[in-house]
Amino acid sequence: MLRSGFRSLASIAALGVVTLAAEIMPPSVALAQQASASEAGFGLPLLIVVVASPFLIRALRRKRRENEALRRQNEALQVAGTEIDSQAAILRVKRIQTVQRDDYGTVSLEKWEKEKAYFFETRILPLLRDKGLLAGIPGDVIPKIGSMIDEAALRPGPSPDIEARFISNPEVFDPRMDPVDYEKYCALQLEKSGWKTRLTAVTGDQGADVIANRDGKALVVQCKLYGSPVGNDAVQQVIAARQFQGADLAAVVSNQPYTPSAKDLAHVSNVYLLHHEQLASFMG
């Protein structure tokens, strides 16, 4: 009687171990283990309990840790994604402002990568820390978040959010925009008519804000975001820039009209006086 009861207990324990194993074993293997435990006598179930239990428990714990890490990773990506989506329009502007092309035409992402790191450290990291998601997430989560930031920054824009709380955007003209963004805006308009453009350094440009090339011709551009008509000074600056850069063509571009004296000087000096809306069709 005692032996029969012990055998029943051992069989029940073996079935419990096999059921526990079902969480980490393929279904076919788990079913086979359950059948063996049901049909075998006293010796086999007890052997399964003694030998298999420690292994299965460790494997199950490892599986549970993996599942928990995956859950935390998915939650971290969801938290980051929500914040990135809410800032997507601004990220787009920041990317346009920071991605630069050097004199050789090579695109530099150095400033954009710094901007991404700043955004992660000041916006994403505090959110993950507050939710206790920093510990125990895989190391590839941060690169994934970086890719999410890149994807958001490349989405079409602008959004109404930017219009509501004005942020200077090099893709959209606004008289309130930053003068440097206006220079980039002018460069983008020139590119629509086939010019390859680059912006000069903020200082030491010798009067050239944008240098453009098309069909073997070099063009220097002086960009003036003004609130009143543009005078002689801008024309004189771009004349000097043309000589300094050895360019073929020179132009002053503005959102405002030009004074009579500026028009006279431009006429005798072969300088184009343009409104920025003319750039998309300007051929030189």
C-alpha positions in Angstrom: 0.0 0.0 0.0 2.8 2.4 1.0 4.8 1.5 -2.1 1.7 2.0 -4.3 1.1 5.5 -2.8 4.7 6.5 -3.2 4.6 5.3 -6.8 1.6 7.5 -7.4 3.3 10.5 -5.8 6.4 10.0 -7.9 4.3 9.7 -11.0 2.5 12.9 -10.2 5.8 14.7 -9.5 7.2 13.4 -12.8 4.1 14.7 -14.6 4.6 18.1 -12.9 8.2 18.3 -14.1 7.2 17.3 -17.6 4.4 19.9 -17.6 6.9 22.5 -16.4 9.2 21.5 -19.3 6.4 22.1 -21.8 7.1 25.8 -21.4 10.6 25.5 -22.9 10.3 22.3 -25.0 8.7 21.8 -28.4 5.1 20.4 -28.2 6.1 17.0 -29.7 8.8 16.5 -27.1 6.6 17.6 -24.3 3.8 15.2 -25.3 6.2 12.3 -25.4 7.5 13.1 -21.9 4.0 13.3 -20.6 3.1 9.9 -22.2 6.3 8.3 -20.7 5.5 9.6 -17.2 1.9 8.4 -17.4 2.7 4.9 -18.6 5.9 4.0 -16.9 6.2 2.3 -13.6 7.7 3.5 -10.3 11.4 3.6 -11.3 11.2 5.8 -14.4 9.0 8.6 -13.0 11.3 8.9 -9.9 14.4 8.9 -12.1 12.8 11.8 -14.1 12.1 13.7 -10.9 15.6 13.3 -9.6 17.6 13.9 -12.8 15.5 16.3 -14.8 14.1 18.7 -12.2 17.2 20.8 -11.6 17.9 21.2 -15.3 14.3 22.0 -16.2 14.0 24.5 -13.4 17.2 26.3 -14.4 16.1 26.3 -18.1 12.7 27.6 -17.1 14.2 30.4 -15.1 16.5 31.3 -18.0 13.5 31.4 -20.3 11.6 33.6 -17.9 14.6 36.0 -17.7 14.7 36.2 -21.5 11.0 36.9 -21.7 11.3 39.6 -19.1 14.2 41.2 -21.0 12.2 41.1 -24.2 9.2 42.7 -22.5 11.4 45.4 -21.1 13.0 46.0 -24.5 9.6 46.3 -26.2 8.4 48.7 -23.5 11.5 50.8 -23.7 11.1 51.0 -27.5 7.4 52.0 -27.1 8.3 54.7 -24.6 11.0 56.1 -26.8 8.8 55.8 -29.9 6.0 57.9 -28.3 8.5 60.7 -27.5 10.2 60.6 -30.9 6.8 60.8 -32.7 5.8 63.8 -30.6 9.1 65.6 -31.6 9.3 64.3 -35.2 8.7 67.7 -36.8 11.4 69.4 -34.8 13.8 66.5 -35.4 13.3 67.0 -39.1 14.3 70.7 -38.8 17.3 69.9 -36.7 18.5 67.3 -39.2 18.2 69.8 -42.1 20.1 72.4 -40.0 23.0 70.1 -39.0 23.6 67.9 -42.0 26.3 69.6 -44.1 28.1 69.1 -47.4 31.8 70.0 -47.6 33.7 71.5 -50.5 34.1 68.0 -52.1 30.4 67.2 -51.9 30.8 64.8 -49.0 27.9 64.9 -46.6 28.9 65.3 -43.0 26.6 63.8 -40.3 28.8 64.7 -37.3 26.6 67.6 -36.1 23.5 65.6 -36.6 24.9 62.7 -34.6 25.6 65.1 -31.7 22.1 66.4 -32.0 20.7 62.9 -31.8 22.9 62.2 -28.7 21.6 65.4 -27.1 18.0 64.4 -27.8 18.5 60.9 -26.4 20.2 62.2 -23.2 17.7 64.9 -22.5 14.4 63.4 -23.7 14.6 59.6 -24.0 17.0 58.7 -21.2 15.0 60.4 -18.4 11.8 58.7 -19.5 13.4 55.3 -19.5 15.0 56.0 -16.1 11.7 57.1 -14.6 10.0 53.9 -15.7 12.9 51.7 -14.4 13.7 50.4 -17.9 17.4 51.1 -18.1 18.6 48.0 -16.3 18.3 44.6 -18.0 17.5 45.7 -21.5 19.7 44.3 -24.4 22.6 46.5 -25.6 21.1 46.9 -29.1 18.2 48.9 -27.8 20.0 52.2 -28.0 21.1 51.7 -31.6 17.5 50.8 -32.4 16.3 54.1 -30.8 18.9 55.9 -32.8 17.4 54.4 -36.0 14.0 55.5 -34.9 15.2 59.1 -34.5 16.7 59.0 -38.0 13.4 57.6 -39.4 11.4 60.3 -37.7 13.7 63.1 -38.9 13.3 61.9 -42.5 9.5 62.0 -42.5 7.7 64.6 -44.7 6.9 67.8 -43.0 6.4 70.5 -41.7 3.7 69.9 -39.2 1.1 72.3 -37.7 2.9 71.9 -34.4 5.9 73.8 -35.8 3.6 76.5 -37.1 2.0 76.9 -33.7 5.2 77.4 -31.8 7.5 78.8 -34.5 10.8 77.1 -35.1 13.0 78.3 -38.0 12.8 75.7 -40.7 15.3 75.8 -43.7 12.7 74.2 -45.9 9.9 76.7 -45.3 10.4 80.5 -45.8 9.2 82.7 -43.0 10.4 86.3 -42.3 11.0 85.2 -38.7 13.5 82.5 -39.7 17.1 82.4 -38.6 19.4 84.2 -41.2 21.6 81.0 -41.4 18.5 79.0 -42.2 17.5 81.5 -44.8 20.9 80.8 -46.5 20.2 77.1 -46.5 16.7 77.8 -47.8 18.1 79.7 -50.7 20.6 76.8 -51.4 17.7 74.3 -51.4 15.8 76.5 -53.9 18.8 76.6 -56.2 19.1 72.8 -56.1 15.6 72.6 -57.5 17.0 74.2 -60.7 19.9 71.8 -60.9 22.7 73.6 -59.0 25.0 71.8 -56.7 25.3 74.0 -53.6 27.3 74.3 -50.4 27.1 76.8 -47.6 30.3 78.7 -46.6 31.4 79.1 -43.0 29.4 81.6 -40.9 32.5 83.7 -40.6 35.2 84.4 -43.1 32.9 83.9 -46.1 34.2 87.0 -47.9 30.7 87.9 -48.9 29.6 84.5 -50.2 26.9 82.7 -48.2 26.3 80.0 -50.9 28.5 78.7 -53.6 26.8 76.8 -56.4 27.9 75.0 -59.5 26.0 74.0 -62.6 27.2 73.1 -66.2 30.7 74.2 -65.4 29.7 77.6 -64.0 30.4 78.8 -60.5 27.9 81.1 -58.7 28.4 83.0 -55.5 25.3 84.1 -53.6 24.9 86.7 -50.9 21.6 86.1 -49.0 19.8 89.0 -47.2 16.9 88.3 -45.0 15.8 91.9 -44.4 12.9 93.9 -43.2 13.6 96.8 -45.6 15.0 97.3 -49.2 18.5 96.0 -49.8 21.2 98.6 -50.5 24.6 98.9 -52.1 26.5 97.1 -49.4 25.1 93.7 -50.4 26.1 94.2 -54.0 29.6 95.3 -53.0 30.0 92.2 -50.8 29.1 89.8 -53.5 31.3 91.6 -56.1 34.2 91.0 -53.7 33.1 87.4 -53.1 33.1 86.7 -56.9 36.6 87.9 -57.2 37.8 86.1 -54.1 36.2 82.8 -55.1 37.1 83.1 -58.8 33.4 82.6 -59.7 31.7 83.2 -63.0 28.5 84.6 -61.6 27.3 86.6 -58.6 23.9 87.2 -57.2 22.2 88.9 -54.2 19.1 87.1 -53.0 16.6 88.6 -50.6 13.0 88.6 -49.5 12.9 92.4 -50.0 13.2 94.7 -53.1 16.4 96.6 -53.9 17.2 100.3 -53.7 17.8 102.2 -56.9 21.5 102.6 -56.1 21.8 98.9 -55.6 20.2 98.2 -58.9 22.6 100.7 -60.7 25.7 99.1 -59.1 24.5 95.6 -59.9 23.8 96.6 -63.5 27.3 97.9 -64.2 28.9 95.0 -62.3 26.9 92.1 -63.8 25.4 91.1 -60.5 22.0 89.4 -60.4 19.5 90.9 -57.9 16.9 88.1 -57.2 14.0 87.4 -55.0 14.3 84.0 -53.4 11.2 82.8 -55.3 13.2 83.1 -58.5 15.9 80.6 -57.4 14.0 77.4 -58.3 14.1 78.4 -62.0 17.4 80.4 -62.0 19.7 79.1 -64.7 22.4 81.8 -64.7 
